Amino acid sequence: MAKNILVVDDAAFMRMMIKDILTKNGYNVAGEAENGVKACEKYAELRPDLVLMDITMPELDGIGALKKIKGADPNAMVIMCSAMGQQAMVIEAIQSGAKDFIVKPFQADRVLEAVKKVIG
């Protein structure tokens, strides 16, 4: 059975890139969101197996959304994504419950390695 993944990034082309990597490798992208507020709504609606979420987004950033999602579902699986040079955010994301961290620009094999490690 394909695992359902929610892709969250404020840049449509990044969502498209991630979606492309995932679907070509047998994963199902259950939904997309362009900010943390929508990510929380979509998570509650879809209950995906995994969330791939950017940190820097409008309205509610990825760390805030991660905390809300983990508050609502402590078993939520979330992998954070962000640009290089944001070590403090990486640490905060992991402390807030993120299972892994992917640095942009993405390498397809790194995305797949993180996803497989977290949900198989």
Buried (B, 14 or more C-beta within 10 A) or exposed (E): EEBBBBBBBBEEEBBEBBBEBBEEEEBBBBBBBBBBBBBBEBBEEBEBBBBBBBBBBEEBBBBBBBBBBBEEEEEBBBBBBBEEEBEEBBEBBBEBBBBBBBBBEBEBEEBBEBBEEBBE
